[in-house]
Amino acid sequence: MEIKDIINNLQEDDVIFDLFFTRKLRNGNYVTFSPNIDAQIFDDLLSLIIAYLEKFKDNEVINYDPTGYKDGTIETCKVSYLNDYKKVIESFEKSDNVETEIDPDNYNFYTFKITKKDGTFPEIKLFRRVTKFKKLHSKGIIARFNGNTLNKIESKLIGIDGEVDLLVIDEKILILSHYSLERIFNLDEQFRDTASDFLNQDGLSDGITNFESFYEDCLNDGRYRKTLTKMTNENINVAQTYKKQENIIKTIDMFNLDINYSENPKFSIIYEEKNQIMDILRILRDSYYRSLINEQIGIDDK
């Protein structure tokens, strides 16, 4: 379903809506509060949401890339990509309706779930990170006019602005805010686990001297965790790469890489410092190339 189809569905009559505010607990589970919504607030928000989605209806849709995004595109992935997605949905089903007042500082994101009474379009979930006014509350006074009198607002405020970070329809996620996907679903922890799995694959440590240091340094840097996560889907045959030791040596010389290697008793790349990590990962990905026609050398980071 494209953005323009979603907009058309949201503009239909007789839609049913639910709102969920969610926070993640230290034990890794999620807790959700589902307040009642005034009908006028929902109508106003829906208008804002539709106006915001209009900005994206002509954008190209591409696959999600953990290492970065391209302006003017919408990234997409399946909900199965997210380890925490099921936990979040389960928290919706067990949501609390009792709280009389919530503390915005405790909640990470909110979700609109929109359906049609007659089921003519699939359930749409709109995710948005919570906008907090913590600085205003801690540094000053928030007030409103009541006639010609200025009254202090005692409770903390929460911002709902009509912008959308993620849309979920039919097990598919449309990502309008690249970094919000990471923050809402705690992907940094997932990236760490995926990167660790890649580094622990059979044979990878055989071709890198000081592999334990290489392993730790990779996992302690977010950029390398994301690169390794991306590499898990690239069908990299590490054993085959290591067999091409003459080509690895040629690549190191051609690109003047600051990497030493050992050929005895077997070939091995020598890891010595953190600034070598990306070059080593590019060797494993076979990213260095020379063009066939003009014989120009370059790096394909895919």
Steps between C-alpha positions, in 0.01 A plus 500: 500500500639839398483822700228642273285190567550544873395864474184400313416245769555749782260742331213252505209529743431271796860430593572354843801627689703408808794682654784331690786655698786254550819480704769235522589351837849412615420130471442542125120484511262779398214662692219689327234746616194553279309822582162605369516760222263787448341467155593856403865441592501188282346687205757778531788255529379295207497813284856579608612143432351499151664834420834363620472179297430704187867603504608139446251369244739536203814370676678191373467195727826312567616227737612600848875550539627510862811696395311805372223635281453695179307828501174495310435131560285287727672195645311179561547175687283223644389498862687169535823701465437655844569276798289718731197551275301210642563621856370845410180363346446273798525806726218662297281198568571527874484879513401682819192725482500598868772765532344843551816691411818391327850640531622571144859449613423132557371424150707450185247496218131499420303307240173564322323181396241576233249254355171515308179368652415298190858374456536647151864590561765330715602622842742792487739576785669840512803526731648825627767576759370701794574873494580604855506841665735402780724805456205741518375337817842494668619849395185709504124521534244375250177701508184569302257787474158454657326815382730782606664290773822303452481167684787264571468149358603264776513172309767409247412530133540249222531598137293330228580680178349296219838392363556131435827308542384152394193343340418131532258331261472127430828407672684767300663810648533826309775704664464878477763569767808276474635557849160474667484134398822441693384690808142376521597135467834515679692382193842578641473195723376296203787627283747391767357147510494471119855635467619253763338212311675606179841524668452163668435314175726204431833591348484879524748521789746276312603780262549781754783514750404663834141409423378545859599868492344537155178340629472727804583817307236420236228442758587815695441733204148564367617559143670162479207323669272634226745410223529144629121479528474598134766244407288216642270533198774515237581128471866557580713187467786573739675169437506571126632853560788375713601258223563800272800614703690626194207724412474624859870594494456668161204699637693613808785623276279655230296704749797567728312362798664529839472127559774246563464129434675175573555219249649240735400253625183608320366823355345739752411868514664659804263718700683770695272805552141622462557710188558174307153358569313647204776403257493142630122486474522630142748222420256244639219656294716514185424872473823613331491496120660607173264584214525293182501782245691792651675290763406749770528378855229564758301374798150356468339526844171368357 
